[in-house]
Amino acid sequence: MLTDPTALLLARWQFAFTVSFHFLFPPFTIGLAAYLAVLEGLWLKTGKALYLDLFRYWLKIFAINFAMGVVSGIVLSYQFGTNWAVFSDKAGPIVGPLMAYEVLTAFFLEAGFLGVMLFGMEKVGRGLHFTATVCVALGTLLSSFWILAANSWMQTPQGFEMGANGQFLPLSWWAIIFNPSFPYRLFHTVVASFLATALVVGGVGGWHLLRGNATPQVKKMFSMAMWMAALVAPVQIVIGDQHGLNTLEHQPAKILALEGDYLSHADGAPLYLFGWPNDRTQHLDYAVGIPKLGSLILKHDPDAPLAGLDTIPDDEQPPAAIVFWSFRLMVGLGLLMFALGLLSLWARWRGALYSSRFLQRFALAMSPMGFVAIIAGWVTTEVGRQPYLVYGLLRTSQSMSPVGASAVATSLLAFVVIYFAVFGVGIWYILRLMNAPPHPHEETLAKDEWAPIRTAGITPATQGDVEGEP
Amino acid sequence: MIDFDLTTVWAFIIAFAVFAYVVMDGFDLGIGILFPAITVGQGRNRAMNAIAPVWDGNETWLVMGGGGLLAAFPLAYSVILPATYPLVIAMLLGLIFRGVAFEFRWRDERHRPFWDFAFFGGSLVAALSQGMILGAILQGIRVTGRVYAGSWWDWLTPYTLLTGLGVVAGYALLGACWLIWKLEGDVQAKVRRLAVRAAVATLALMAAVSLYNLSLLPEYRHRWLGTPEIYFSSQVPLLTLIVAGLLFYGLAKKWELAPLLLALTLFLLGMIGVGVTMWPYVVPGALTIWDAATAASSQRFMLVGFLITIPLILGYTGWAYWVFRGKVGGEGYH
């Protein structure tokens, strides 16, 4: 079947738009769920009300973010069928069960315990409530396990055979799940989620310190976030490097495109810092590079030969300009996060952690950058997989539903308008909550007189004083 | 007779997931549909709080139904979703407005009327779309090779409008019955009156859809009216009449839990009716469940996970419901 190029382009834009917007929320959910579990655990362990105040403060933000993540995520689980029906038919026997496991082991777990986590502190006691929080956090991690297994299989497929009906048929589920790129992508994404969340928490802490609200709650969250940034940013750089080596082995065209390496180098490739990739002429215009450094990074040997995109047919190359820049954006931000962590360690050592205006401003400026880096990273890996949907086997151009350009244009327009309006407002509500500093006796979500639910037969606990388990 | 191979098992699992979604999110969406009729202020707050802790778990069954269809019957998923493209998109957008309204209305008092309207509008659009998708499947989908081959407006017919309205009315009935159980006082009296009207509309539309069904495909007529099929199939409308009678009686007698259980039974009978009509097709007129089934190893792999997780899921979901049991915000409590 011939695919209308306009419809194809629109469907690709629609998926890119909806998945990018969606993926602002889950990393924050993953990171924040873990942070909330830590805060509640510390409260139970130490009995210090400060941790409960912080728990309640971030729980309100978590609730809004979670809702936006859920409703934007459902769109994706149906969009495989509405817009990528051929892919769904062919890859369904492999990708489908992985997503079914995500629903069974993760989504139900999160959703089942979310109600108790948000509203149930007075009803179930501390121990069970903490269990609920941990289950929600565990659910978010299991969710990333399965969805990244599915995504990684599309990047580095194995463990299947081709059926007579054109479907990918599973041979070994172990090989499918633990495909070559999966461990790297899983750790890279989960650590990115923790890092992005730490930057948000640190940014909010920095904002309130800048405004002179150096309360114990504010200082505690700023300190925790700066520890996290200092410890995790270097780890992320190491994982990223390993992920890159893995990609060079399995998807060389992606790495060559993001490095701008059109030409092969027999004895050591340079590292291009800047340039303008020109796919038509297959040349990196205005290139500024450091000799031998490319081979040192990619092969861990300055003189190692590196084959360029000139060894790969034009119609099997990804669009280099997009991944060249999205990769640089991600790496640049990663280095800034590393710098923030180092600076915080130095300030802490000097006893200036809560007084350094520069550190606070730096933390505030970096607060959204985790999300920018995550989206840039996904653009790099997804655009870098082109022109394939299942790498090397199924082209994006042959995966689409029989849906016309006008229909996709209409739905894309609706998504753009509604996402910016609805999620824009939701993000604004989150920012408004962040703008108020955390304080002692932080309100619970169940603060309205009728909100949520007082049960006959249970004596309601008084606000801010929660009964323990008997 | 039904041959119980793994494909059949998966057909029943998907049907179970769809049914779980329809009844559980059905009462959430129904409350949304009834929202404009519920008094602003305490009435609406309590109606919302009657589902706030559980709606997200309820909606997860929709992902299970859709994701499960992709996993177990990928070909059916690849045909049905393009065939109902505008309905699916409308449903998803409706669910966005409905879902965020749960949080946003508490965060922004000044714009609460707007988010209440979004809660209503989103619920209505989602319910109508779901009902029309059901109709679009039941009226048959054209398939060539492995691809949807119908035209662009096949999903819009008098029949799909009828099924759409039927689901809207049915969800409203479920929502009203849920609120009868969870609320008390004036609001409860109000939703009880709404439940009667919703029950009348639901039954009328169920009857209309059932009759219309007989004229859709020759097989349908045979399944319902052929001999000996009629001895089995006629039990469904007969039981529906009995349940409907009990429902009206229970509403008149001001029973609190029984109307909900009877409304759920009504949905179960409706689901059985859909099953009788479609079996063994997943896309009527084009694909049987065996045509669309995934690879055997995929079925086995998922079945293991399903059998292990589903008792746990039902267990902790039941626990979450139990934690929030009882009346919402009755006088005399905080």
Boltz contact constraints between the chains, C-beta under 6 A:
constraints:
  - contact:
      token1: [A, 63]
      token2: [B, 103]
      max_distance: 6.0
  - contact:
      token1: [A, 64]
      token2: [B, 103]
      max_distance: 6.0
  - contact:
      token1: [A, 67]
      token2: [B, 99]
      max_distance: 6.0
  - contact:
      token1: [A, 67]
      token2: [B, 100]
      max_distance: 6.0
  - contact:
      token1: [A, 67]
      token2: [B, 103]
      max_distance: 6.0
  - contact:
      token1: [A, 71]
      token2: [B, 95]
      max_distance: 6.0
  - contact:
      token1: [A, 71]
      token2: [B, 96]
      max_distance: 6.0
  - contact:
      token1: [A, 71]
      token2: [B, 99]
      max_distance: 6.0
  - contact:
      token1: [A, 74]
      token2: [B, 63]
      max_distance: 6.0
  - contact:
      token1: [A, 75]
      token2: [B, 92]
      max_distance: 6.0
  - contact:
      token1: [A, 77]
      token2: [B, 63]
      max_distance: 6.0
  - contact:
      token1: [A, 77]
      token2: [B, 66]
      max_distance: 6.0
  - contact:
      token1: [A, 77]
      token2: [B, 67]
      max_distance: 6.0
  - contact:
      token1: [A, 78]
      token2: [B, 66]
      max_distance: 6.0
  - contact:
      token1: [A, 78]
      token2: [B, 88]
      max_distance: 6.0
  - contact:
      token1: [A, 81]
      token2: [B, 77]
      max_distance: 6.0
  - contact:
      token1: [A, 81]
      token2: [B, 81]
      max_distance: 6.0
  - contact:
      token1: [A, 82]
      token2: [B, 81]
      max_distance: 6.0
  - contact:
      token1: [A, 82]
      token2: [B, 85]
      max_distance: 6.0
  - contact:
      token1: [A, 82]
      token2: [B, 88]
      max_distance: 6.0
  - contact:
      token1: [A, 85]
      token2: [B, 78]
      max_distance: 6.0
  - contact:
      token1: [A, 85]
      token2: [B, 82]
      max_distance: 6.0
  - contact:
      token1: [A, 88]
      token2: [B, 70]
      max_distance: 6.0
  - contact:
      token1: [A, 88]
      token2: [B, 74]
      max_distance: 6.0
  - contact:
      token1: [A, 88]
      token2: [B, 77]
      max_distance: 6.0
  - contact:
      token1: [A, 88]
      token2: [B, 78]
      max_distance: 6.0
  - contact:
      token1: [A, 89]
      token2: [B, 74]
      max_distance: 6.0
  - contact:
      token1: [A, 89]
      token2: [B, 75]
      max_distance: 6.0
  - contact:
      token1: [A, 89]
      token2: [B, 78]
      max_distance: 6.0
  - contact:
      token1: [A, 89]
      token2: [B, 146]
      max_distance: 6.0
  - contact:
      token1: [A, 92]
      token2: [B, 70]
      max_distance: 6.0
  - contact:
      token1: [A, 92]
      token2: [B, 74]
      max_distance: 6.0
  - contact:
      token1: [A, 93]
      token2: [B, 294]
      max_distance: 6.0
  - contact:
      token1: [A, 93]
      token2: [B, 295]
      max_distance: 6.0
  - contact:
      token1: [A, 93]
      token2: [B, 298]
      max_distance: 6.0
  - contact:
      token1: [A, 96]
      token2: [B, 70]
      max_distance: 6.0
  - contact:
      token1: [A, 96]
      token2: [B, 71]
      max_distance: 6.0
  - contact:
      token1: [A, 96]
      token2: [B, 74]
      max_distance: 6.0
  - contact:
      token1: [A, 97]
      token2: [B, 71]
      max_distance: 6.0
  - contact:
      token1: [A, 97]
      token2: [B, 298]
      max_distance: 6.0
  - contact:
      token1: [A, 97]
      token2: [B, 301]
      max_distance: 6.0
  - contact:
      token1: [A, 97]
      token2: [B, 302]
      max_distance: 6.0
  - contact:
      token1: [A, 99]
      token2: [B, 67]
      max_distance: 6.0
  - contact:
      token1: [A, 100]
      token2: [B, 67]
      max_distance: 6.0
  - contact:
      token1: [A, 100]
      token2: [B, 68]
      max_distance: 6.0
  - contact:
      token1: [A, 100]
      token2: [B, 71]
      max_distance: 6.0
  - contact:
      token1: [A, 100]
      token2: [B, 302]
      max_distance: 6.0
  - contact:
      token1: [A, 101]
      token2: [B, 305]
      max_distance: 6.0
  - contact:
      token1: [A, 103]
      token2: [B, 63]
      max_distance: 6.0
  - contact:
      token1: [A, 103]
      token2: [B, 64]
      max_distance: 6.0
  - contact:
      token1: [A, 103]
      token2: [B, 67]
      max_distance: 6.0
  - contact:
      token1: [A, 104]
      token2: [B, 305]
      max_distance: 6.0
  - contact:
      token1: [A, 104]
      token2: [B, 309]
      max_distance: 6.0
  - contact:
      token1: [A, 105]
      token2: [B, 309]
      max_distance: 6.0
  - contact:
      token1: [A, 107]
      token2: [B, 60]
      max_distance: 6.0
  - contact:
      token1: [A, 107]
      token2: [B, 63]
      max_distance: 6.0
  - contact:
      token1: [A, 108]
      token2: [B, 60]
      max_distance: 6.0
  - contact:
      token1: [A, 108]
      token2: [B, 313]
      max_distance: 6.0
  - contact:
      token1: [A, 111]
      token2: [B, 56]
      max_distance: 6.0
  - contact:
      token1: [A, 111]
      token2: [B, 57]
      max_distance: 6.0
  - contact:
      token1: [A, 111]
      token2: [B, 60]
      max_distance: 6.0
  - contact:
      token1: [A, 112]
      token2: [B, 57]
      max_distance: 6.0
  - contact:
      token1: [A, 112]
      token2: [B, 316]
      max_distance: 6.0
  - contact:
      token1: [A, 112]
      token2: [B, 317]
      max_distance: 6.0
  - contact:
      token1: [A, 112]
      token2: [B, 320]
      max_distance: 6.0
  - contact:
      token1: [A, 114]
      token2: [B, 56]
      max_distance: 6.0
  - contact:
      token1: [A, 115]
      token2: [B, 53]
      max_distance: 6.0
  - contact:
      token1: [A, 115]
      token2: [B, 54]
      max_distance: 6.0
  - contact:
      token1: [A, 115]
      token2: [B, 320]
      max_distance: 6.0
  - contact:
      token1: [A, 116]
      token2: [B, 320]
      max_distance: 6.0
  - contact:
      token1: [A, 116]
      token2: [B, 323]
      max_distance: 6.0
  - contact:
      token1: [A, 119]
      token2: [B, 53]
      max_distance: 6.0
  - contact:
      token1: [A, 120]
      token2: [B, 323]
      max_distance: 6.0
  - contact:
      token1: [A, 123]
      token2: [B, 323]
      max_distance: 6.0
  - contact:
      token1: [A, 124]
      token2: [B, 323]
      max_distance: 6.0
  - contact:
      token1: [A, 169]
      token2: [B, 295]
      max_distance: 6.0
  - contact:
      token1: [A, 170]
      token2: [B, 295]
      max_distance: 6.0
  - contact:
      token1: [A, 170]
      token2: [B, 297]
      max_distance: 6.0
  - contact:
      token1: [A, 170]
      token2: [B, 298]
      max_distance: 6.0
  - contact:
      token1: [A, 173]
      token2: [B, 301]
      max_distance: 6.0
  - contact:
      token1: [A, 401]
      token2: [B, 82]
      max_distance: 6.0
  - contact:
      token1: [A, 402]
      token2: [B, 82]
      max_distance: 6.0
  - contact:
      token1: [A, 402]
      token2: [B, 147]
      max_distance: 6.0
  - contact:
      token1: [A, 402]
      token2: [B, 148]
      max_distance: 6.0
  - contact:
      token1: [A, 403]
      token2: [B, 82]
      max_distance: 6.0
  - contact:
      token1: [A, 403]
      token2: [B, 85]
      max_distance: 6.0
  - contact:
      token1: [A, 407]
      token2: [B, 85]
      max_distance: 6.0
  - contact:
      token1: [A, 411]
      token2: [B, 89]
      max_distance: 6.0
  - contact:
      token1: [A, 418]
      token2: [B, 93]
      max_distance: 6.0
  - contact:
      token1: [A, 422]
      token2: [B, 96]
      max_distance: 6.0
  - contact:
      token1: [A, 422]
      token2: [B, 100]
      max_distance: 6.0
  - contact:
      token1: [A, 426]
      token2: [B, 100]
      max_distance: 6.0
  - contact:
      token1: [A, 429]
      token2: [B, 107]
      max_distance: 6.0
  - contact:
      token1: [A, 450]
      token2: [B, 45]
      max_distance: 6.0
  - contact:
      token1: [A, 450]
      token2: [B, 46]
      max_distance: 6.0
  - contact:
      token1: [A, 450]
      token2: [B, 329]
      max_distance: 6.0
  - contact:
      token1: [A, 451]
      token2: [B, 49]
      max_distance: 6.0
  - contact:
      token1: [A, 452]
      token2: [B, 49]
      max_distance: 6.0
  - contact:
      token1: [A, 452]
      token2: [B, 52]
      max_distance: 6.0
  - contact:
      token1: [A, 453]
      token2: [B, 49]
      max_distance: 6.0
  - contact:
      token1: [A, 453]
      token2: [B, 324]
      max_distance: 6.0
  - contact:
      token1: [A, 453]
      token2: [B, 328]
      max_distance: 6.0
  - contact:
      token1: [A, 454]
      token2: [B, 333]
      max_distance: 6.0
  - contact:
      token1: [A, 454]
      token2: [B, 334]
      max_distance: 6.0
  - contact:
      token1: [A, 455]
      token2: [B, 326]
      max_distance: 6.0
  - contact:
      token1: [A, 456]
      token2: [B, 326]
      max_distance: 6.0
  - contact:
      token1: [A, 460]
      token2: [B, 334]
      max_distance: 6.0
